[in-house]
Amino acid sequence: MGDERIIQLDLLNKLLMVCKENNLRCFIEGGSLLGTIRHKGFIPWDDDIDVAMFREDYAKLVTIAHEVFQEPYFFQTAYNDCDYVRGHAQLRNSNTTAILDFEKNYAKYNQGIFIDIFPLDGLADTKFKRRCHYISIFILRNLLRITWEYDKNDSSMLKRILHCLIVPFTKLIGRINLFKYYEKICAKYSFQHSNEFAAISLDAQFYNKYALLREWFLETTLMPFENLFVPVPNGYDEILKTYYGADYMTPKHSPSAHGGIFFDPHRSYKLYQGKEHGKK
């Protein structure tokens, strides 16, 4: 096992401890859920760990994060790290490096080795409401991306024009205010009033592709993931079928959603930002 995975497991263990101590629900998610069921650990070609939380618990974690995570742990959101704009949080180790290929030229925020923490938001109960909700999230998400995720040396002419038009608008209302409104829209349909959920703050397309039923999360079971035991939803079979199809137990070597990542488990990302580096 590579040292970067040891760091990721430590981050996951820290998150699970914090959630348990504060009575917050969390679940192993996505490729990590698939790895838990199929490999009892990492999928051999995967490069990260995914965790999901219902928005209610996620919001509480964001509120207490500054108290429960101390250096080198850093709970990263758009609220506490300049220019970070993902719709989900990442727990990072600030003494390490994990730089994504597409971020190496413009990202100035913490780029330590990370695990992803996705909020699950409720979905509307009619097709019309769902369409309106989806469009609102899609527009706001792309406004944020154009504002934050911008590399003047590697952007299309259209993106440059949109960036010039949108930046004055976001400066007027404040980028954090825009992000708060985006989160408010994502969380429009509460846990108490929704029967379906998805990680729509990660990608609005999840609204149409990956709706998860409440009943699949009513109970959790601890299952082995490498040297840890992680919370797995009782409906993991249906969740994995939704994400990967009925044959999810058959390994398929798919490319990472992140693209390439440069890892250095022993040195801080600060040594690499703005410099050329190889891949690991």
C-alpha positions as CSV (number, residue, x, y, z in Angstrom):
1,M,0.0,0.0,0.0
2,G,1.4,3.4,-1.0
3,D,2.1,6.1,1.6
4,E,-0.6,8.3,0.1
5,R,-3.2,5.6,0.9
6,I,-2.0,5.4,4.5
7,I,-2.6,9.2,4.7
8,Q,-6.1,8.8,3.2
9,L,-7.0,6.0,5.7
10,D,-5.8,8.2,8.6
11,L,-8.0,11.1,7.3
12,L,-11.0,8.7,7.0
13,N,-10.4,7.4,10.5
14,K,-10.2,10.9,11.9
15,L,-13.5,11.8,10.1
16,L,-15.3,8.7,11.4
17,M,-14.1,9.5,15.0
18,V,-15.4,13.0,14.8
19,C,-18.8,11.9,13.4
20,K,-19.2,9.3,16.1
21,E,-18.3,11.7,18.9
22,N,-20.8,14.3,17.6
23,N,-23.6,11.9,16.6
24,L,-23.4,12.7,12.9
25,R,-24.4,10.2,10.2
26,C,-21.9,9.4,7.5
27,F,-21.6,6.7,4.9
28,I,-18.9,5.3,2.7
29,E,-19.8,6.4,-0.8
30,G,-19.2,6.0,-4.5
31,G,-16.1,4.2,-5.6
32,S,-15.1,3.6,-1.9
33,L,-18.4,1.9,-1.3
34,L,-17.8,-0.3,-4.3
35,G,-14.3,-1.0,-3.0
36,T,-15.6,-1.9,0.4
37,I,-18.1,-4.5,-1.0
38,R,-15.9,-5.9,-3.8
39,H,-12.3,-5.6,-2.5
40,K,-12.7,-4.9,1.2
41,G,-10.7,-1.8,0.6
42,F,-9.4,0.4,-2.2
43,I,-10.3,-0.4,-5.7
44,P,-6.7,-1.1,-7.0
45,W,-6.8,1.8,-9.6
46,D,-8.7,4.3,-7.4
47,D,-7.0,7.3,-6.0
48,D,-9.2,8.7,-3.2
49,I,-11.9,8.0,-0.6
50,D,-15.5,9.1,-0.8
51,V,-17.8,9.7,2.1
52,A,-21.4,11.0,2.0
53,M,-23.5,12.7,4.7
54,F,-27.1,14.0,4.7
55,R,-27.1,17.8,4.4
56,E,-28.3,18.2,8.0
57,D,-25.4,16.4,9.4
58,Y,-23.0,17.8,6.9
59,A,-24.0,21.4,7.9
60,K,-23.4,20.6,11.5
61,L,-19.9,19.2,10.7
62,V,-19.1,22.4,8.7
63,T,-20.1,24.4,11.8
64,I,-17.9,22.5,14.3
65,A,-15.0,21.7,11.9
66,H,-12.7,24.5,13.2
67,E,-13.0,23.0,16.7
68,V,-12.6,19.3,15.9
69,F,-9.9,19.3,13.2
70,Q,-6.5,20.6,14.2
71,E,-3.3,20.7,12.2
72,P,-2.3,18.9,10.1
73,Y,-6.0,18.1,9.5
74,F,-7.8,20.7,7.5
75,F,-11.5,20.6,6.8
76,Q,-11.7,22.6,3.6
77,T,-14.8,24.4,2.2
78,A,-15.4,27.6,0.2
79,Y,-15.9,29.4,3.5
80,N,-12.4,28.9,5.0
81,D,-10.1,28.6,2.0
82,C,-9.7,31.3,-0.6
83,D,-10.6,30.3,-4.2
84,Y,-11.8,26.8,-3.2
85,V,-15.2,26.5,-4.8
86,R,-16.3,22.8,-4.8
87,G,-19.8,22.2,-3.6
88,H,-18.5,19.6,-1.1
89,A,-15.9,19.5,1.6
90,Q,-12.5,17.8,1.6
91,L,-10.6,16.8,4.7
92,R,-6.9,17.2,4.0
93,N,-3.5,16.7,5.5
94,S,-1.7,20.0,5.1
95,N,1.8,18.4,5.4
96,T,1.3,16.5,2.2
97,T,0.6,17.0,-1.5
98,A,-2.1,15.9,-3.9
99,I,-2.2,18.2,-6.9
100,L,-4.8,17.4,-9.7
101,D,-3.5,17.9,-13.2
102,F,-6.3,20.4,-14.2
103,E,-5.7,22.5,-11.0
104,K,-1.9,22.8,-11.1
105,N,-1.8,26.1,-12.9
106,Y,-4.5,28.1,-11.1
107,A,-5.3,26.6,-7.7
108,K,-3.8,28.4,-4.8
109,Y,-5.7,26.7,-2.0
110,N,-4.7,23.9,0.3
111,Q,-3.7,20.9,-1.9
112,G,-2.8,18.3,0.7
113,I,-3.8,14.7,0.3
114,F,-7.6,14.5,0.8
115,I,-10.8,12.6,1.1
116,D,-14.0,13.8,-0.3
117,I,-17.1,14.5,1.9
118,F,-20.3,14.9,-0.2
119,P,-23.6,16.3,1.2
120,L,-26.7,14.4,0.1
121,D,-29.6,16.8,-0.7
122,G,-33.3,16.0,-1.1
123,L,-34.9,15.9,-4.5
124,A,-38.2,17.5,-5.5
125,D,-41.3,15.4,-5.7
126,T,-42.6,16.4,-9.1
127,K,-41.0,16.5,-12.6
128,F,-41.6,20.2,-13.0
129,K,-40.1,21.1,-9.6
130,R,-37.1,18.8,-10.3
131,R,-36.5,20.5,-13.6
132,C,-36.6,23.9,-12.1
133,H,-34.3,22.9,-9.2
134,Y,-31.9,21.2,-11.6
135,I,-31.7,24.3,-13.8
136,S,-31.1,26.6,-10.8
137,I,-28.3,24.4,-9.5
138,F,-26.7,24.0,-13.0
139,I,-26.6,27.8,-13.6
140,L,-25.3,28.7,-10.2
141,R,-22.7,25.9,-10.3
142,N,-21.3,27.1,-13.6
143,L,-21.3,30.7,-12.5
144,L,-19.1,29.6,-9.6
145,R,-16.8,27.6,-11.8
146,I,-16.3,30.4,-14.2
147,T,-15.5,32.8,-11.4
148,W,-13.1,30.5,-9.4
149,E,-11.8,27.8,-11.6
150,Y,-10.1,30.0,-14.2
151,D,-6.7,29.6,-15.8
152,K,-6.0,32.5,-18.1
153,N,-3.2,30.5,-19.8
154,D,-5.5,27.5,-20.5
155,S,-9.0,28.7,-21.1
156,S,-11.2,29.0,-24.2
157,M,-12.1,32.4,-25.6
158,L,-15.7,31.9,-24.6
159,K,-14.6,31.1,-21.0
160,R,-12.4,34.2,-21.0
161,I,-15.3,36.4,-22.1
162,L,-17.7,34.9,-19.6
163,H,-15.1,35.3,-16.9
164,C,-14.7,39.0,-17.7
165,L,-18.5,39.5,-17.7
166,I,-19.3,37.5,-14.5
167,V,-16.4,38.6,-12.2
168,P,-17.7,42.2,-11.7
169,F,-21.2,40.7,-10.9
170,T,-19.7,38.3,-8.3
171,K,-17.5,41.1,-6.8
172,L,-20.6,43.2,-6.4
173,I,-22.6,40.6,-4.4
174,G,-19.6,38.8,-3.0
175,R,-18.4,35.4,-4.0
176,I,-19.1,33.8,-0.6
177,N,-22.6,35.2,-0.7
178,L,-23.1,33.6,-4.1
179,F,-21.8,30.3,-2.7
180,K,-24.1,30.6,0.3
181,Y,-27.1,31.1,-2.1
182,Y,-25.9,28.1,-4.2
183,E,-25.8,25.9,-1.1
184,K,-29.3,27.2,0.0
185,I,-30.7,26.2,-3.4
186,C,-29.1,22.8,-3.2
187,A,-30.6,22.2,0.2
188,K,-34.0,23.5,-0.8
189,Y,-35.7,20.1,-0.2
190,S,-35.0,19.0,3.4
191,F,-34.3,15.6,4.7
192,Q,-37.6,15.6,6.6
193,H,-39.6,16.1,3.4
194,S,-37.7,14.1,0.8
195,N,-37.8,10.5,-0.1
196,E,-34.9,10.7,-2.6
197,F,-31.5,12.1,-2.3
198,A,-28.4,12.8,-4.5
199,A,-25.0,14.5,-4.4
200,I,-26.4,17.4,-6.5
201,S,-23.9,19.9,-5.2
202,L,-21.1,17.8,-6.8
203,D,-22.9,17.7,-10.2
204,A,-26.4,18.8,-11.0
205,Q,-26.6,15.8,-13.4
206,F,-26.9,13.5,-10.4
207,Y,-30.4,14.8,-10.2
208,N,-31.3,12.8,-13.3
209,K,-28.9,9.9,-13.0
210,Y,-28.3,8.9,-9.3
211,A,-31.4,9.3,-7.2
212,L,-31.0,7.3,-3.9
213,L,-34.0,6.3,-1.8
214,R,-34.3,7.2,1.9
215,E,-35.0,3.6,2.8
216,W,-31.5,2.6,1.6
217,F,-30.0,4.6,4.4
218,L,-32.2,3.6,7.3
219,E,-29.5,1.4,8.9
220,T,-25.8,1.1,8.6
221,T,-23.4,-1.9,9.1
222,L,-19.7,-1.7,9.8
223,M,-17.7,-3.4,7.1
224,P,-13.9,-3.8,6.6
225,F,-12.1,-1.3,4.5
226,E,-8.4,-2.0,4.6
227,N,-7.5,-1.7,8.3
228,L,-10.7,0.2,9.3
229,F,-14.4,-0.6,9.7
230,V,-16.6,1.8,7.8
231,P,-20.3,2.5,7.9
232,V,-22.1,1.0,4.9
233,P,-25.8,1.8,4.2
234,N,-28.2,-1.2,4.4
235,G,-29.2,-0.6,0.8
236,Y,-25.7,-0.7,-0.6
237,D,-26.7,-3.2,-3.2
238,E,-29.3,-0.9,-4.7
239,I,-27.0,2.1,-4.4
240,L,-24.2,0.3,-6.3
241,K,-26.6,-0.8,-8.9
242,T,-27.8,2.8,-9.3
243,Y,-24.2,4.0,-9.7
244,Y,-22.5,1.1,-11.6
245,G,-25.2,-1.2,-12.9
246,A,-26.3,-4.7,-11.9
247,D,-22.9,-6.2,-12.7
248,Y,-21.0,-4.0,-10.3
249,M,-19.1,-6.9,-8.8
250,T,-17.4,-7.4,-12.2
251,P,-14.2,-5.3,-12.1
252,K,-14.0,-2.7,-14.9
253,H,-10.9,-0.5,-15.1
254,S,-12.4,2.9,-15.5
255,P,-10.3,6.2,-15.5
256,S,-10.4,8.3,-12.3
257,A,-12.8,11.2,-12.3
258,H,-9.9,13.4,-11.1
259,G,-7.6,12.7,-14.0
260,G,-3.9,12.5,-13.0
261,I,-2.8,13.4,-9.4
262,F,0.7,14.2,-8.3
263,F,1.2,12.8,-4.8
264,D,3.9,13.5,-2.3
265,P,3.0,12.1,1.2
266,H,6.1,13.5,2.8
267,R,6.2,17.1,1.7
268,S,3.7,20.0,1.8
269,Y,1.9,21.2,-1.3
270,K,3.3,24.6,-0.6
271,L,6.6,23.5,-2.0
272,Y,4.9,22.6,-5.4
273,Q,2.3,25.3,-6.0
274,G,3.1,27.2,-9.2
275,K,5.9,24.8,-10.2
276,E,6.1,22.1,-12.8
277,H,6.1,18.6,-11.4
278,G,5.7,15.0,-12.6
279,K,3.0,12.4,-11.8
280,K,2.9,9.6,-9.3
